[in-house]
């Protein structure tokens, strides 16, 4: 059959990138082995062949022009990682000419780095911690992940990695022009890096312009009842930032569809009269808020939701995972010891509210709860990360319903939750009976029962012990590797 392709395209060399292993997911420190196969369709002279591991990010922002029918879109892109494979010239054919019908193979080997070079983030930043966060390797990030659509990722953000192979030919010697590209090939890979260090978190109560912070770890609620709104006292609700949630690699088999995050909640009730009973917690509802911040300029600090009000080049895309609810057993209150530093001390705003209520007959009571918050684990969920253009953060929204003598109040807390990818399995299940329910769209995920606070405390202590064990093992491993004669990674050049 006669070829319908133009002569220039018919003579174009064929190029393919092959990986040695079937899985295309890699993490920090993994070696990427493979080869580039070139098949010449005609005798072709070339000057250079390049094989690179590249990481790129792209963002698009619709500026919503005031002109009817006019759409103004700004774009930004960044190549934050370029690793070049050395030693290819030794495999070039004689006279740098590809012979027709001949197949050529060029092997490559890369090591996924943990940190980018300093030149990858050269813009102005608010602190050194932000710079280090921008220099950490981000995960692959795309709305279409392996054919599945990830609704938590906007279409306007992309972070992709891949092996790039290119054949170049110079136009004319000393002409000062860019070389001509004879053929290219691209093989996309998934990168989910392991980041040990805890990323910075903005826990400020107010942000730029006096807007409230995205996080709320403490609330004071005034308990009133009756038509005349008689006061029963005030309740202070405070929660600590949850521990990091560690995800398993996607290619590992796991039966976990949910992960339980223990949240420590502290309560303080300042009542008007000693005869007033402390409120009970009737229900705790939680859901995970997934925020993707992106910009066509650069993030100089940790992004906040109200940033787009002051900068039209910034956007935030928010999605919520289905909520879960927990019904605790009766809360046991204890008389607060005002001399103890362990008690939940009221803030100045709390003192202002409660100062006019407390009398000689008043008292304070405290209580603590360990709340097992369950989060659905999605295959496309990515770790928390911050780059120059894109950030992904998670907020655990926890709603605590308080009831006392016909009075009902709800304290809505917003707790920052960091998610990281780790090789170890750190899933902790808190089985319980009917105390926890989930939205109808999700299947059940608890089998047996923790029915008292002591068992939950023990599980929480086991989680902390496992983290300490892992840290000691990591230190011992690092010490042994420092003394071992292990081969160094292959030599390659790094370009910003």
KOLBA-926370 format. One record per residue (C-alpha): x, y, z. Coordinates in steps of 0.1 Angstrom, whole numbers, plus 2048, in hexadecimal, padded with zeros to 3 digits. Example, Ala and Ser with C-alpha at 12.3 -4.5 7.8 and 13.67 -1.06 7.14 Angstrom:
BEGIN
87B7D384E/8897F5847/
//
This chain:
BEGIN
800800800/80D8227F7/815839815/7FF858818/817868830/82D886824/85187C81C/85E88E83A/84787C852/84D85A841/87285D848/86E86786C/87F84F884/86883B89B/87083F8C1/86182C8DF/86982E904/86880C916/86980793C/8787E894B/85C7E2964/8377E195D/82D7FA978/83281F96F/82F82C992/84F8379A4/8588489C5/8758599D4/8968469CF/88882E9B5/89D826997/88C82A975/89C81195C/89380E938/89E814914/89582A8F6/8918168D6/8968288B5/88E819893/89A82D875/88282F857/89D83E841/8C1847844/8C186485D/8DE879869/8DB88888C/8F089D8A3/8E38948C6/8CC87C8D9/8BE8868FB/8AC871915/89E884933/88887F951/87289E953/8598AC96B/8428C8960/8258DC96F/80B8F095D/7EE907969/7D2919958/7BD935967/79E944957/79E969960/77996D958/77B98C942/7619A7946/75C9A8921/73E993915/749975901/76D97B908/78196191C/7A396A929/7B994D935/7DC94F943/7F3931942/813928955/82B90B952/84A900964/8638E595D/86F8DE980/8838BE979/89A8B495D/8B2896961/8C788E942/8D586C93B/8FB86D935/910856920/8FA854901/91585F8E9/92883F8ED/90A82D8DE/9068438C0/90A83189E/92883A888/92685C877/90686288D/8F1854871/8D283D877/8D182385D/8B081A84D/89F7FB85C/8B87F9879/8AC7FA89D/8C180C8B8/8BD80A8DE/8C88238F7/8C481991C/8BD832937/8BD83295D/8B084D974/8AB85099A/88C8639A6/89B87F9BC/88C88B9DD/8948AF9D9/8968C79BB/8B48DD9B5/8B39009C4/8AE9119A3/88C90099E/87D91A9B6/88D93B9B1/8719539B8/86A9679D7/85C9539F5/85095BA18/866943A2B/881928A28/86790DA30/852918A12/8729159FC/8798F2A08/8558E8A02/8578F59DE/8788E19D9/8688C09E4/85F8AA9C7/8398AD9C1/82388F9B7/814888995/7F589D994/7DA89B978/7B5899975/7B887995F/7CC860972/7D083E961/7AF84394E/79C84C96E/78F86F974/79987E995/77E89799E/7958A69B9/7AD8B499F/7A38D1989/7A88D0964/7BD8EF966/7DA8DF978/7F38C596C/8138B697B/82289B966/842887963/850874946/86E866933/87587C915/88A8718F7/8948888DB/8A98878BB/8B88A88B1/8C98B4891/8DA8D688E/8CE8EC871/8F08FC868/9118FD87A/91691E88D/8F492B882/8E99328A5/8C79218A0/8B59078B4/8BB8E48A8/8A08D2894/88C8B68A6/88C897891/8788818A8/86A8808CC/85C8678E4/84B86B906/842851921/82F85F93E/835851961/824855983/83986499F/82D8639C3/84A86F9D8/8508679FD/854886A12/85E880A35/85F8A4A42/83F8B4A4D/8348D0A35/82D8F3A43/8098FAA4E/7F991CA51/7E691CA72/7E1941A74/7BF94DA80/7BC968A66/7CB96DA44/7D198AA2C/7B59A3A2E/7A8996A4F/796978A40/79495AA56/7AE93EA53/7A791EA40/7AC90CA60/79A90DA82/7A88F8A9E/795909ABB/772916AC0/75E925ADD/73991FADE/720930AF5/705918B02/6E392AB05/6C091CB09/69D927B0B/68A944AFC/69D95DB11/6BD94CB07/6CA946B2A/6EE93DB2B/6FB91BB37/71F923B31/739920B16/74A903B05/76D904AF6/7748EAADC/7978E4AD0/7A88C9ABB/7CC8C2AB4/7D98BEA90/7D689AA86/7F4884A7E/7FF880A5B/7EB867A45/803851A32/7F8841A12/803820A03/81181D9E0/7F78189C5/8067F89B8/8037E79DB/7E47D39E1/7D07DF9FE/7AD7D8A0C/7AB7FAA1C/791810A0E/791827A2C/7AB834A43/7A483FA67/7B585EA74/7B3863A9A/7AB886AA4/7B0892AC8/7938AAAD2/7958BDAF3/7768CDB03/7738E7B1F/7518F2B2E/750911B43/72D910B53/71A92CB63/70F917B80/71E8F8B90/6FD8E7B8D/6FD8EAB67/7068C9B56/7218C9B3C/7158C3B18/7188A2B06/72689BAE4/70988CAD0/71A889AAE/73B890A9C/73A893A76/75A895A61/763899A3D/78289FA29/7868BFA16/79E8BD9F8/7AD8DF9EC/7C18E49CD/7D19079CB/7E09129AA/7ED93299B/7FE93F97B/815954990/8289459AE/81E93B9D1/83494F9E8/823942A07/80B926A11/7EB92C9FC/7CA935A0D/7A79349FF/7A395A9FF/7C29609EA/7AE9629CA/79C9809D8/7BD9949D7/7CE9839B9/7B997A99A/7D496298F/7CD94B9AC/7B29309B0/7A79159C7/7948F59BE/7828E49DB/7728C29DD/7648AF9FB/76688AA01/74787AA10/742880A35/742867A52/73186AA74/73B85DA96/72585AAB5/73B85AAD4/73284BAF6/729861B13/74487CB18/75487AB3A/75A89DB48/7738A5B64/7778C4B79/7928DAB6A/7B18E1B7F/7B8905B78/7DC901B84/7E38E5B6C/7F58EEB4B/7E58D0B3A/7C28DFB3C/7B38F0B1E/7BA914B25/7A192DB16/7AD947AFE/7A796DB03/78896BAED/77B950B03/782964B23/76F981B14/75196BB0E/752958B2E/75E974B45/73B982B4B/72D95FB50/743950B6B/73A955B8F/745947BB0/72E92ABA9/73C923B86/755908B7E/7688F9B60/7678D6B54/77D8C5B39/77B8A6B24/78E896B08/783880AEB/79686BAD2/78286CAB2/788853A97/783866A76/78084FA58/78B85BA35/784849A15/7A4840A03/7A38489DE/7BB8399C6/7C285B9B8/7C886D9D9/7EA87E9D9/80088A9F6/8008AEA03/8188C39EF/8218E79E7/8328F39C7/8389159B7/8179129A3/8028F79B3/7FA8EC9D7/7E48D09E4/7D88D1A08/7BE8BEA1D/7A78CBA39/7958B4A51/7738C4A58/7668B8A79/7448C2A86/73E8BCAAC/7198BDAB7/7158C7ADC/6F48C4AF0/6EB8CFB13/6C98D4B23/6B78DAB02/6D38F0AF4/6E68E4AD5/7058F3AC6/71D8E8AAB/7428EFAAA/7518EDA87/7768E7A87/78D8E7A68/7AC8D3A6F/7CA8D2A57/7D28AFA4C/7F28A5A3A/7F4887A24/815877A1A/81F859A05/83383FA18/83F81CA12/833810A34/810806A3C/80381FA56/7DE819A53/7CD817A75/7A980AA77/793812A94/7777F8A91/757801AA3/7337F8AA2/71680EA9A/72782DAA7/735837A85/72183BA65/72A846A42/718855A25/70283DA11/71883F9F3/73482EA06/73680AA13/73B802A37/75E800A44/75E7F6A69/75B7D2A74/75E7CEA99/75F7E5AB7/7737FDACB/759805AE5/76D819AFE/785835AFF/7A181FB0E/7A380AAEF/7A5828AD8/7C0837AEE/7D4816AEB/7D1816AC5/7DC83AAC4/7FB832AD9/802814AC2/80282CAA4/81B843AB6/831826ABF/832819A9B/83C83CA8F/85983CAA8/863819A9D/864824A79/879842A81/89382DA94/894814A77/89A830A5E/8B783EA72/8C781BA75/8C3815A50/8D2837A47/8EF830A5E/8F680EA4E/8F381CA2B/90D837A33/92681CA3B/91E804A1F/92F8049FD/90F8079E9/9128129C5/9098379BF/8EC8419A9/8F5846984/90486797A/8ED88096A/8EA8A5967/8CE8B9979/8C08D8969/8A78F0978/
//
